[in-house]
Amino acid sequence: MEWFDLVRARHSVRAFEAQPIEPEKLQAILEAANQAPSAGNLQAYEIYVCRQHERKRALARACLEQTFVAQAPVALVFCTHAERSSERYSDRGSRLYTLQDATIACTYAMLTATALGLATTWVGAFRDEAVRTVIQAPPHWLPVAVLPVGYPAESPLPTSRRRLEDLVHWDDPRP
């Protein structure tokens, strides 16, 4: 898929077919996330792959009862790993860079899923401690995004976007 078509094709989907994701597609998504840029190439994040039905149900409850999380064949949870970044970048690394690393990796996973004909939606509404418990992550790793992945059972219409004139701020007058 051509890049700009891919960007336009990505939409948040909250209904998934029961069809499992082929292992090679899941592997490609994880490999793409692993290629995401990160501060100092430290990759200060962790990815949890949830495929077991009961674990996804618990994850959906932790995501404030967003049941579509459990409906997807796979849910990826991206967490910060602040210690990896703080060793080199101190407080800014543990506070900011690790968060950026995890979100960039999630974005790479999301766009790769789209390129493979799969659907996702970024879930940021959840109870941190509940998600951490479900995935059995250490207490110092902060979940920042849950990404349900699967074949779409809906085709949402494109959503409106802000006008560039309202979003972009130039440092000089434009001709």
GUTI-853978 format. One line per field, with one value per atom (N, C-alpha, C, CB): residue number from 1; residue in one letter; atom name; x, y, z. Coordinates in steps of 0.001 Angstrom, whole numbers, padded with zeros to 6 digits, always signed. Glycine has a CB too. Layout:
<recs>
resi	c(NUM/...)
resn	c(A/...)
name	c(CA/...)
x	c(X/...)
y	c(Y/...)
z	c(Z/...)
</recs>
This chain:
<recs>
resi	c(1/1/1/1/2/2/2/2/3/3/3/3/4/4/4/4/5/5/5/5/6/6/6/6/7/7/7/7/8/8/8/8/9/9/9/9/10/10/10/10/11/11/11/11/12/12/12/12/13/13/13/13/14/14/14/14/15/15/15/15/16/16/16/16/17/17/17/17/18/18/18/18/19/19/19/19/20/20/20/20/21/21/21/21/22/22/22/22/23/23/23/23/24/24/24/24/25/25/25/25/26/26/26/26/27/27/27/27/28/28/28/28/29/29/29/29/30/30/30/30/31/31/31/31/32/32/32/32/33/33/33/33/34/34/34/34/35/35/35/35/36/36/36/36/37/37/37/37/38/38/38/38/39/39/39/39/40/40/40/40/41/41/41/41/42/42/42/42/43/43/43/43/44/44/44/44/45/45/45/45/46/46/46/46/47/47/47/47/48/48/48/48/49/49/49/49/50/50/50/50/51/51/51/51/52/52/52/52/53/53/53/53/54/54/54/54/55/55/55/55/56/56/56/56/57/57/57/57/58/58/58/58/59/59/59/59/60/60/60/60/61/61/61/61/62/62/62/62/63/63/63/63/64/64/64/64/65/65/65/65/66/66/66/66/67/67/67/67/68/68/68/68/69/69/69/69/70/70/70/70/71/71/71/71/72/72/72/72/73/73/73/73/74/74/74/74/75/75/75/75/76/76/76/76/77/77/77/77/78/78/78/78/79/79/79/79/80/80/80/80/81/81/81/81/82/82/82/82/83/83/83/83/84/84/84/84/85/85/85/85/86/86/86/86/87/87/87/87/88/88/88/88/89/89/89/89/90/90/90/90/91/91/91/91/92/92/92/92/93/93/93/93/94/94/94/94/95/95/95/95/96/96/96/96/97/97/97/97/98/98/98/98/99/99/99/99/100/100/100/100/101/101/101/101/102/102/102/102/103/103/103/103/104/104/104/104/105/105/105/105/106/106/106/106/107/107/107/107/108/108/108/108/109/109/109/109/110/110/110/110/111/111/111/111/112/112/112/112/113/113/113/113/114/114/114/114/115/115/115/115/116/116/116/116/117/117/117/117/118/118/118/118/119/119/119/119/120/120/120/120/121/121/121/121/122/122/122/122/123/123/123/123/124/124/124/124/125/125/125/125/126/126/126/126/127/127/127/127/128/128/128/128/129/129/129/129/130/130/130/130/131/131/131/131/132/132/132/132/133/133/133/133/134/134/134/134/135/135/135/135/136/136/136/136/137/137/137/137/138/138/138/138/139/139/139/139/140/140/140/140/141/141/141/141/142/142/142/142/143/143/143/143/144/144/144/144/145/145/145/145/146/146/146/146/147/147/147/147/148/148/148/148/149/149/149/149/150/150/150/150/151/151/151/151/152/152/152/152/153/153/153/153/154/154/154/154/155/155/155/155/156/156/156/156/157/157/157/157/158/158/158/158/159/159/159/159/160/160/160/160/161/161/161/161/162/162/162/162/163/163/163/163/164/164/164/164/165/165/165/165/166/166/166/166/167/167/167/167/168/168/168/168/169/169/169/169/170/170/170/170/171/171/171/171/172/172/172/172/173/173/173/173/174/174/174/174/175/175/175/175)
resn	c(M/M/M/M/E/E/E/E/W/W/W/W/F/F/F/F/D/D/D/D/L/L/L/L/V/V/V/V/R/R/R/R/A/A/A/A/R/R/R/R/H/H/H/H/S/S/S/S/V/V/V/V/R/R/R/R/A/A/A/A/F/F/F/F/E/E/E/E/A/A/A/A/Q/Q/Q/Q/P/P/P/P/I/I/I/I/E/E/E/E/P/P/P/P/E/E/E/E/K/K/K/K/L/L/L/L/Q/Q/Q/Q/A/A/A/A/I/I/I/I/L/L/L/L/E/E/E/E/A/A/A/A/A/A/A/A/N/N/N/N/Q/Q/Q/Q/A/A/A/A/P/P/P/P/S/S/S/S/A/A/A/A/G/G/G/G/N/N/N/N/L/L/L/L/Q/Q/Q/Q/A/A/A/A/Y/Y/Y/Y/E/E/E/E/I/I/I/I/Y/Y/Y/Y/V/V/V/V/C/C/C/C/R/R/R/R/Q/Q/Q/Q/H/H/H/H/E/E/E/E/R/R/R/R/K/K/K/K/R/R/R/R/A/A/A/A/L/L/L/L/A/A/A/A/R/R/R/R/A/A/A/A/C/C/C/C/L/L/L/L/E/E/E/E/Q/Q/Q/Q/T/T/T/T/F/F/F/F/V/V/V/V/A/A/A/A/Q/Q/Q/Q/A/A/A/A/P/P/P/P/V/V/V/V/A/A/A/A/L/L/L/L/V/V/V/V/F/F/F/F/C/C/C/C/T/T/T/T/H/H/H/H/A/A/A/A/E/E/E/E/R/R/R/R/S/S/S/S/S/S/S/S/E/E/E/E/R/R/R/R/Y/Y/Y/Y/S/S/S/S/D/D/D/D/R/R/R/R/G/G/G/G/S/S/S/S/R/R/R/R/L/L/L/L/Y/Y/Y/Y/T/T/T/T/L/L/L/L/Q/Q/Q/Q/D/D/D/D/A/A/A/A/T/T/T/T/I/I/I/I/A/A/A/A/C/C/C/C/T/T/T/T/Y/Y/Y/Y/A/A/A/A/M/M/M/M/L/L/L/L/T/T/T/T/A/A/A/A/T/T/T/T/A/A/A/A/L/L/L/L/G/G/G/G/L/L/L/L/A/A/A/A/T/T/T/T/T/T/T/T/W/W/W/W/V/V/V/V/G/G/G/G/A/A/A/A/F/F/F/F/R/R/R/R/D/D/D/D/E/E/E/E/A/A/A/A/V/V/V/V/R/R/R/R/T/T/T/T/V/V/V/V/I/I/I/I/Q/Q/Q/Q/A/A/A/A/P/P/P/P/P/P/P/P/H/H/H/H/W/W/W/W/L/L/L/L/P/P/P/P/V/V/V/V/A/A/A/A/V/V/V/V/L/L/L/L/P/P/P/P/V/V/V/V/G/G/G/G/Y/Y/Y/Y/P/P/P/P/A/A/A/A/E/E/E/E/S/S/S/S/P/P/P/P/L/L/L/L/P/P/P/P/T/T/T/T/S/S/S/S/R/R/R/R/R/R/R/R/R/R/R/R/L/L/L/L/E/E/E/E/D/D/D/D/L/L/L/L/V/V/V/V/H/H/H/H/W/W/W/W/D/D/D/D/D/D/D/D/P/P/P/P/R/R/R/R/P/P/P/P)
name	c(N/CA/C/CB/N/CA/C/CB/N/CA/C/CB/N/CA/C/CB/N/CA/C/CB/N/CA/C/CB/N/CA/C/CB/N/CA/C/CB/N/CA/C/CB/N/CA/C/CB/N/CA/C/CB/N/CA/C/CB/N/CA/C/CB/N/CA/C/CB/N/CA/C/CB/N/CA/C/CB/N/CA/C/CB/N/CA/C/CB/N/CA/C/CB/N/CA/C/CB/N/CA/C/CB/N/CA/C/CB/N/CA/C/CB/N/CA/C/CB/N/CA/C/CB/N/CA/C/CB/N/CA/C/CB/N/CA/C/CB/N/CA/C/CB/N/CA/C/CB/N/CA/C/CB/N/CA/C/CB/N/CA/C/CB/N/CA/C/CB/N/CA/C/CB/N/CA/C/CB/N/CA/C/CB/N/CA/C/CB/N/CA/C/CB/N/CA/C/CB/N/CA/C/CB/N/CA/C/CB/N/CA/C/CB/N/CA/C/CB/N/CA/C/CB/N/CA/C/CB/N/CA/C/CB/N/CA/C/CB/N/CA/C/CB/N/CA/C/CB/N/CA/C/CB/N/CA/C/CB/N/CA/C/CB/N/CA/C/CB/N/CA/C/CB/N/CA/C/CB/N/CA/C/CB/N/CA/C/CB/N/CA/C/CB/N/CA/C/CB/N/CA/C/CB/N/CA/C/CB/N/CA/C/CB/N/CA/C/CB/N/CA/C/CB/N/CA/C/CB/N/CA/C/CB/N/CA/C/CB/N/CA/C/CB/N/CA/C/CB/N/CA/C/CB/N/CA/C/CB/N/CA/C/CB/N/CA/C/CB/N/CA/C/CB/N/CA/C/CB/N/CA/C/CB/N/CA/C/CB/N/CA/C/CB/N/CA/C/CB/N/CA/C/CB/N/CA/C/CB/N/CA/C/CB/N/CA/C/CB/N/CA/C/CB/N/CA/C/CB/N/CA/C/CB/N/CA/C/CB/N/CA/C/CB/N/CA/C/CB/N/CA/C/CB/N/CA/C/CB/N/CA/C/CB/N/CA/C/CB/N/CA/C/CB/N/CA/C/CB/N/CA/C/CB/N/CA/C/CB/N/CA/C/CB/N/CA/C/CB/N/CA/C/CB/N/CA/C/CB/N/CA/C/CB/N/CA/C/CB/N/CA/C/CB/N/CA/C/CB/N/CA/C/CB/N/CA/C/CB/N/CA/C/CB/N/CA/C/CB/N/CA/C/CB/N/CA/C/CB/N/CA/C/CB/N/CA/C/CB/N/CA/C/CB/N/CA/C/CB/N/CA/C/CB/N/CA/C/CB/N/CA/C/CB/N/CA/C/CB/N/CA/C/CB/N/CA/C/CB/N/CA/C/CB/N/CA/C/CB/N/CA/C/CB/N/CA/C/CB/N/CA/C/CB/N/CA/C/CB/N/CA/C/CB/N/CA/C/CB/N/CA/C/CB/N/CA/C/CB/N/CA/C/CB/N/CA/C/CB/N/CA/C/CB/N/CA/C/CB/N/CA/C/CB/N/CA/C/CB/N/CA/C/CB/N/CA/C/CB/N/CA/C/CB/N/CA/C/CB/N/CA/C/CB/N/CA/C/CB/N/CA/C/CB/N/CA/C/CB/N/CA/C/CB/N/CA/C/CB/N/CA/C/CB/N/CA/C/CB/N/CA/C/CB/N/CA/C/CB/N/CA/C/CB/N/CA/C/CB/N/CA/C/CB/N/CA/C/CB/N/CA/C/CB/N/CA/C/CB/N/CA/C/CB/N/CA/C/CB/N/CA/C/CB/N/CA/C/CB/N/CA/C/CB/N/CA/C/CB/N/CA/C/CB/N/CA/C/CB/N/CA/C/CB/N/CA/C/CB/N/CA/C/CB/N/CA/C/CB/N/CA/C/CB/N/CA/C/CB/N/CA/C/CB/N/CA/C/CB/N/CA/C/CB)
x	c(+000852/+000000/+000898/-000969/+000578/+001334/+001116/+000898/+002161/+002154/+000934/+003393/+000623/-000485/-001824/-000485/-001945/-003154/-003277/-003136/-002169/-002156/-002617/-000750/-002072/-002446/-003939/-001621/-004462/-005897/-006749/-006184/-006228/-007002/-007160/-006342/-006272/-006339/-007498/-005020/-008357/-009485/-009613/-010817/-010170/-010417/-011598/-010680/-011369/-012400/-012634/-011988/-013908/-014267/-015143/-014975/-015125/-015836/-014938/-017255/-014721/-013765/-014411/-012557/-013975/-014385/-013721/-014007/-014300/-013737/-012502/-014785/-012217/-011097/-009768/-011060/-008982/-007674/-006710/-007056/-005722/-004671/-003598/-004066/-003175/-002127/-000844/-001887/-000119/+001106/+002111/+001765/+002232/+003204/+002788/+003379/+001495/+001042/+001314/-000460/+001040/+001332/+002831/+000818/+003619/+005074/+005518/+005762/+004936/+005282/+004933/+004557/+003813/+003410/+004418/+001990/+004802/+005753/+007134/+005857/+007539/+008830/+008822/+009174/+007702/+007606/+007701/+006284/+007025/+007112/+008550/+006195/+009251/+010646/+011550/+011134/+011114/+011894/+011601/+011623/+010651/+010282/+011469/+009089/+011621/+012692/+012451/+012802/+013535/+013429/+014612/+013379/+014426/+015475/+016734/+014998/+017817/+019084/+019060/+019494/+018073/+017870/+017784/+019005/+017255/+017163/+015910/+017193/+014925/+013669/+013134/+013875/+012876/+012453/+010956/+012804/+010552/+009159/+009111/+008333/+007952/+007696/+006345/+007715/+006204/+004945/+004443/+005133/+003214/+002557/+001547/+001863/+001559/+000636/-000409/+001392/-001655/-002751/-003610/-003619/-003671/-004487/-005490/-003598/-005269/-006172/-007467/-005509/-008574/-009890/-010109/-010998/-009833/-010084/-009197/-009857/-007970/-007082/-007606/-005626/-008079/-008621/-009892/-008917/-010703/-011916/-011529/-012788/-010526/-010054/-009461/-009007/-008762/-008197/-009308/-007295/-010369/-011515/-012149/-012568/-012261/-012789/-011858/-012970/-010537/-009565/-009620/-008140/-010070/-010220/-011613/-009962/-012104/-013376/-014533/-013286/-014534/-015618/-015732/-016938/-014627/-014633/-014544/-013431/-015699/-015789/-015134/-017237/-014993/-014362/-012909/-014425/-012281/-010912/-010853/-010391/-011859/-011914/-012350/-012860/-013064/-013560/-012423/-014645/-011416/-010293/-009500/-009371/-008980/-008181/-006906/-007816/-006369/-005132/-005285/-003887/-004766/-004647/-003196/-005633/-002583/-001212/-001236/-000396/-000425/-000332/+001091/-000711/+001209/+002502/+002732/+002570/+003856/+004196/+005536/+004245/+005686/+006977/+007926/+006831/+009196/+010252/+011262/+010927/+010872/+011590/+013050/+010907/+013363/+014744/+015699/+014849/+015240/+016091/+016498/+015359/+015588/+015854/+016511/+014567/+016174/+016701/+018192/+015966/+018719/+020158/+020970/+020521/+020462/+021179/+020628/+021121/+019298/+018662/+018039/+017613/+018308/+017823/+016316/+018497/+015880/+014452/+013690/+014249/+014264/+013565/+013355/+014361/+014313/+014173/+013085/+015472/+013049/+012059/+010667/+012475/+010593/+009308/+008720/+009463/+009584/+009091/+009535/+009537/+010825/+011320/+010729/+012841/+010583/+010016/+008563/+010104/+007837/+006453/+006419/+005765/+007315/+007388/+007776/+008393/+008747/+009170/+008010/+010298/+007252/+006136/+005045/+005544/+004773/+003704/+004132/+003273/+005399/+005865/+005801/+007316/+006222/+006166/+004725/+006787/+003803/+002393/+001893/+001541/+002310/+001912/+002442/+002418/+003686/+004232/+003412/+005729/+003047/+002237/+000874/+002063/+000265/-001057/-001032/-001565/-000049/+000037/+000396/+001070/+001233/+001566/+000336/+002696/-000446/-001680/-002582/-002421/-002708/-003521/-002971/-003564/-001671/-001053/-001300/+000446/-001516/-001750/-003234/-001137/-004093/-005526/-006227/-005754/-005563/-006149/-006636/-005127/-007388/-007954/-007498/-009505/-007463/-007066/-007856/-005539/-007750/-008107/-007220/-009630/-006768/-005887/-006762/-005052/-006479/-007231/-006307/-007779/-006712/-005939/-006709/-005503/-007990/-008826/-008810/-010292/-008092/-008033/-007493/-007152/-007645/-007087/-005688/-008007/-004681/-003284/-003009/-002351/-003354/-003033/-003773/-003381/-005001/-005770/-005138/-007232/-004707/-004044/-002737/-003787/-001973/-000700/-000910/-000014/-001971/-002274/-002631/-003420/-003463/-003894/-002699/-004894/-001795/-000663/+000523/-000223/+000401/+001434/+002752/+001671/+002620/+003790/+004302/+003447/+005588/+006138/+005473/+007676/+005444/+004750/+005336/+004749/+006581/+007206/+007052/+008684/+006395/+006112/+004713/+006251/+004593/+003319/+002677/+003511/+001473/+000772/+000367/-000480/+000622/+000272/-000713/+001517/-000809/-001756/-002097/-001167/-003358/-003837/-004279/-005014/-003830/-004118/-004780/-002816/-006130/-006790/-006528/-008327/-006266/-005930/-006748/-004409/-007343/-008085/-008639/-009219/-009367/-010033/-011284/-010388/-011522/-012645/-014006/-012523/-014938/-016331/-017193/-016854/-016564/-017252/-016332/-017666/-016925/-016156/-016575/-016379/-015948/-016345/-016018/-015657/-016836/-016588/-015426/-017860/-014704/-013614/-014153/-012884/-013373/-013766/-013200/-013287/-013831/-013335/-012044/-014403/-011249/-009962/-009913/-008775/-009065/-008865/-008253/-007966/-008600/-007988/-006526/-008757/-005663/-004245/-004042/-003440/-004865/-004745/-004978/-005736/-005740/-006018/-004997/-007426/-004250/-003376/-001898/-003594/-001502/-000090/+000223/+000268/+001333/+001759/+003126/+001814/+003175/+004400/+005225/+004069/+006539/+007418/+007675/+008738/+007139/+007276/+006003/+008551/+005724/+004512/+004594/+004305/+003490/+003440/+003053/+002430/+003678/+003335/+001943/+004351)
y	c(-001176/+000000/+001239/-000002/+002180/+003433/+004218/+004282/+004933/+005569/+006447/+006396/+007365/+008292/+007572/+009427/+006533/+005704/+004995/+004672/+004504/+003831/+004778/+003295/+005983/+006960/+007271/+008254/+007419/+007695/+006474/+008160/+005279/+004054/+003721/+002890/+004200/+003856/+004575/+004202/+003790/+004321/+003518/+004270/+004103/+003374/+002434/+004346/+001162/+000133/-000486/-000957/-000628/-001176/-002416/-000127/-003047/-004313/-005206/-004097/-006410/-007306/-008643/-007523/-009226/-010576/-011564/-010894/-012759/-013801/-014440/-014872/-014116/-014709/-014421/-014177/-015464/-015227/-014509/-016560/-013881/-013217/-014259/-011985/-014291/-015213/-014885/-015151/-015924/-015686/-014787/-017000/-014918/-014083/-012616/-014581/-012343/-010945/-010366/-010840/-011139/-010664/-010443/-011671/-011339/-011196/-009923/-012429/-009647/-008436/-007177/-008424/-007191/-006041/-005820/-006251/-006892/-006780/-006350/-008118/-006864/-006459/-004986/-007329/-004517/-003091/-002231/-002798/-002630/-001879/-001843/-002501/-002929/-003013/-002092/-004446/-001709/-000803/+000667/-001105/+000946/+002334/+003099/+002389/+004366/+005162/+005344/+006533/+005481/+005709/+006557/+004361/+007215/+008092/+007273/+008809/+007662/+006981/+005525/+007073/+005141/+003752/+002804/+003313/+003294/+002480/+001605/+003371/+001931/+001175/+000994/-000207/+002097/+002099/+001831/+003438/+000669/+000245/-001272/+000855/-001810/-003253/-003460/-003883/-004590/-004926/-006254/-005004/-006257/-007480/-007900/-007272/-009172/-009721/-010548/-010590/-010116/-010826/-011516/-009845/-012838/-013619/-014504/-014475/-014797/-015667/-014933/-016155/-015606/-014962/-014361/-015973/-015118/-014609/-013407/-015715/-013427/-012293/-011059/-012631/-011239/-010100/-009573/-010514/-010463/-010000/-009160/-011209/-009624/-008854/-007522/-009660/-007547/-006319/-005352/-006631/-005862/-005019/-004384/-005846/-005138/-004563/-003470/-005659/-003715/-002704/-001467/-003288/-001650/-000539/+000070/-001023/+000144/+000803/+000175/+002294/-001157/-001947/-001746/-001593/-001473/-001368/-002800/-000457/-003401/-004833/-005210/-005255/-004269/-004591/-005029/-003378/-004649/-005078/-006602/-004448/-007199/-008661/-009317/-009064/-008594/-009146/-009331/-008229/-008509/-008606/-009880/-007352/-010533/-011740/-011485/-012352/-010281/-009927/-008520/-010017/-008338/-006988/-006806/-006767/-005764/-005431/-004331/-004993/-004479/-003459/-002921/-004038/-001628/-000955/-000261/+000063/-000567/-000009/+000718/-001126/+001693/+002345/+001425/+003712/+001608/+000945/+002046/-000287/+002866/+004113/+003909/+004843/+002813/+002600/+002537/+001316/+002000/+001901/+003295/+001133/+004249/+005595/+006481/+006231/+006261/+007143/+006949/+006901/+005780/+005553/+006565/+004126/+006911/+007854/+009269/+007391/+009386/+010703/+011211/+010658/+010557/+010979/+011161/+012273/+012223/+012449/+012639/+013657/+013383/+013601/+012274/+014586/+011378/+010067/+009235/+009329/+009220/+008401/+009013/+008190/+010311/+011006/+011121/+012380/+011431/+011768/+010794/+013142/+010541/+009756/+008348/+009673/+007726/+006380/+006379/+005808/+007423/+007571/+007764/+008762/+008600/+008797/+007503/+009906/+006793/+005527/+004556/+004887/+004387/+003437/+003855/+003310/+005148/+005584/+005520/+007006/+005780/+005646/+004178/+006198/+003273/+001841/+001410/+001007/+001914/+001578/+002102/+002153/+003292/+003857/+003010/+005302/+002570/+001692/+000402/+001364/-000164/-001382/-001131/-001896/-000013/+000337/+000515/+001614/+001225/+001450/+000166/+002536/-000660/-001940/-002832/-002649/-002869/-003651/-003190/-003525/-001899/-001358/-001817/+000186/-001750/-002168/-003641/-001891/-004434/-005876/-006227/-006622/-005209/-005454/-005693/-006620/-005370/-005536/-004192/-006158/-004243/-003033/-002917/-003044/-001696/-001404/-000208/-001136/+000032/+001321/+001531/+001388/+002745/+003104/+003286/+004411/+002544/+002663/+003280/+001269/+004424/+005111/+005276/+006457/+004896/+005008/+003669/+005428/+003629/+002411/+002757/+001327/+001816/+001947/+001331/+001249/+002143/+001702/+000439/+002812/+000479/-000647/-001911/-000305/-001767/-002934/-003551/-002542/-002722/-003238/-003908/-002104/-003260/-003820/-005193/-002869/-005335/-006618/-007671/-006461/-007316/-008271/-008806/-007614/-007942/-008388/-008841/-007267/-008688/-009111/-008358/-010620/-007061/-006201/-005729/-004988/-005437/-004890/-003551/-004709/-003212/-001989/-000700/-001908/-000696/+000532/+000687/+000551/-000241/-000099/+000462/-001464/+001552/+002243/+001871/+003770/+001285/+001048/+002390/+000136/+002558/+003822/+003645/+004499/+002448/+002225/+000744/+002724/+000497/-000844/-000798/-001305/-001771/-001774/-003103/-001546/-003142/-004346/-004452/-004317/-005672/-005900/-007073/-006167/-006893/-007990/-007582/-008449/-008504/-008192/-007380/-009494/-006317/-005428/-006075/-004139/-005812/-006227/-005001/-007002/-003874/-002629/-001797/-001836/-000865/+000054/+001475/-000241/+002041/+003394/+004421/+003778/+005435/+006542/+007378/+007418/+008018/+008897/+009990/+009535/+010336/+011399/+012729/+011091/+013790/+015110/+015414/+016222/+016234/+016622/+018145/+016080/+018630/+020078/+020584/+020444/+021800/+022433/+022737/+023735/+022580/+022874/+024310/+022624/+025226/+026636/+026820/+027495/+025911/+025997/+025214/+025482/+024369/+023431/+023792/+022065/+024331/+024597/+026067/+024214/+026312/+027666/+027905/+027875/+028843/+029133/+030187/+029590/+030103/+031084/+032299/+030434/+032256/+033402/+033496/+033274/+034674/+034818/+033927/+036291/+033291/+032433/+033282/+031254/+032987/+033759/+033428/+033490)
z	c(+000000/+000000/+000000/+001230/-000857/-000933/+000364/-002182/+000807/+002132/+002387/+002298/+001502/+001761/+001733/+000735/+000924/+000946/+002287/-000207/+002791/+004090/+005196/+004404/+005208/+006232/+006152/+006074/+004945/+004779/+005102/+003353/+004914/+005137/+006619/+004424/+007460/+008875/+009554/+009573/+010153/+010924/+012209/+010100/+013222/+014455/+014255/+015630/+014497/+014351/+015718/+013297/+016075/+017382/+017273/+018203/+016105/+015914/+015063/+015233/+015548/+014912/+014569/+015818/+013448/+013075/+014034/+011587/+014117/+014977/+014352/+015263/+013118/+012383/+013084/+010939/+013345/+013978/+013030/+014435/+013628/+012856/+012547/+013638/+011298/+010905/+011672/+009377/+012129/+012908/+012196/+013233/+010875/+010164/+010152/+008735/+010179/+010256/+011634/+009929/+012666/+014021/+014178/+015082/+013649/+013704/+012983/+013084/+011822/+011068/+011858/+009713/+012550/+013368/+014489/+013954/+015163/+016269/+015766/+017020/+014614/+014044/+013644/+012827/+013124/+012778/+014033/+012030/+015101/+016358/+016851/+017432/+016654/+017071/+016250/+016960/+015060/+014208/+014480/+012754/+015343/+015626/+016204/+016598/+015832/+016428/+017922/+015734/+018660/+020099/+020549/+020884/+021662/+022194/+022464/+023495/+021827/+022011/+021591/+023427/+020796/+020369/+021565/+019436/+022678/+023886/+023928/+025097/+023113/+023087/+024512/+022404/+025159/+026559/+026679/+027222/+026165/+026224/+026189/+025056/+026534/+026504/+025826/+027959/+025154/+024476/+025031/+022916/+025495/+025954/+024894/+027347/+024527/+023537/+024283/+022460/+024212/+024890/+023837/+025758/+023899/+022962/+023684/+022076/+024951/+025699/+026007/+027000/+025752/+025876/+027267/+025573/+028314/+029663/+029984/+030696/+029502/+029743/+028992/+029300/+027763/+026997/+027661/+025526/+028220/+028940/+030148/+029393/+030886/+032039/+031584/+032840/+030456/+029908/+029504/+028703/+028884/+028512/+029747/+027744/+030834/+032079/+032589/+033157/+032517/+032957/+032067/+032956/+030828/+029872/+029983/+028420/+031200/+031499/+030725/+031178/+030692/+030071/+028562/+030714/+027897/+026436/+025870/+025912/+025660/+025352/+024023/+025329/+023116/+021827/+022009/+020885/+023115/+023389/+023462/+024708/+024092/+024212/+022913/+025333/+022076/+020813/+019799/+020224/+019867/+018929/+019214/+019031/+018169/+018392/+019200/+017068/+019097/+019800/+020365/+018849/+021552/+022115/+022532/+023337/+022010/+022364/+023413/+021113/+024437/+025481/+025466/+026899/+025291/+025245/+026579/+024065/+027192/+028505/+028434/+029581/+029296/+029436/+030202/+030155/+029969/+030745/+031064/+029945/+032014/+032300/+032668/+033409/+033325/+033752/+032560/+034570/+031446/+030255/+029772/+029125/+029902/+029415/+030475/+028943/+031723/+032775/+032989/+034084/+032664/+032819/+032011/+032388/+030835/+029978/+030080/+028543/+030232/+030128/+031424/+029078/+032523/+033840/+033862/+034257/+034543/+034751/+033441/+035633/+032507/+031230/+030495/+030336/+030570/+029955/+030599/+030021/+031936/+032627/+032586/+034059/+032436/+032413/+031010/+033005/+030022/+028694/+027608/+028333/+027503/+026366/+026341/+026410/+027494/+027535/+027056/+028956/+027396/+026934/+025421/+027641/+024915/+023465/+022757/+023125/+023303/+022688/+022568/+023499/+023646/+023641/+022654/+025047/+022580/+021687/+020214/+022045/+019941/+018557/+018138/+018402/+019009/+018697/+018452/+019841/+019248/+019060/+017716/+020209/+017343/+016052/+014900/+015919/+014997/+013951/+013866/+014234/+014995/+015011/+014373/+016451/+014707/+014198/+012682/+014871/+012164/+010719/+009973/+010412/+010567/+009938/+009870/+010707/+010926/+010914/+009766/+012271/+009589/+008495/+007150/+008558/+006968/+005705/+005422/+005731/+006470/+006318/+006215/+007487/+006117/+005988/+007310/+005100/+008403/+009732/+010256/+010709/+011322/+011913/+013364/+011825/+013853/+015228/+015728/+015328/+016995/+017574/+018787/+017957/+018940/+020053/+021286/+019742/+022343/+023593/+024635/+024074/+025127/+026154/+027451/+025653/+027424/+028624/+029355/+028258/+030468/+031270/+032648/+030585/+033548/+034893/+034862/+035980/+035061/+034952/+035764/+035408/+037042/+037922/+037493/+039375/+037041/+036595/+035352/+036308/+034405/+033204/+033594/+032176/+034444/+034893/+035529/+035892/+036320/+036959/+035922/+037964/+034952/+033923/+033150/+032957/+032771/+031949/+032800/+031013/+034109/+035059/+034838/+034940/+034617/+034431/+035788/+033526/+035863/+037114/+037454/+036999/+038736/+039154/+038598/+040632/+038168/+037675/+036159/+038049/+035479/+034047/+033904/+033288/+033179/+033032/+031701/+033132/+031714/+030448/+029843/+030660/+028535/+027889/+026742/+027381/+026187/+025084/+025004/+023727/+024720/+024414/+022962/+025384/+022172/+020743/+020365/+019914/+020339/+019832/+018332/+020130/+017864/+016463/+015937/+016289/+014764/+014145/+012792/+015055/+012204/+010938/+011238/+010143/+010480/+010798/+010517/+010002/+011420/+011233/+010966/+012475/+010736/+010395/+009515/+011678/+008809/+007964/+008311/+006435/+009335/+009741/+008665/+011048/+008607/+007686/+008206/+007511/+007309/+007766/+008688/+006557/+009670/+010588/+010106/+012025/+010531/+010119/+010871/+010386/+010296/+010867/+010970/+010004/+011837/+011930/+010639/+013138/+010294/+009130/+009451/+008726/+008478/+008704/+009172/+007428/+008655/+009050/+010544/+008262/+011161/+012596/+013420/+012890/+012778/+013458/+013353/+012909/+012207/+011933/+012188/+010479/+012856/+013198/+012559/+014758/+011635/+010884/+011587/+009462/+011468/+012102/+011210/+012469/+009984/+009091/+008257/+008177/+007698/+006884/+005652/+006464/+005364/+004174/+002967/+004368/+001828/+000613/+000118/-000501)
</recs>
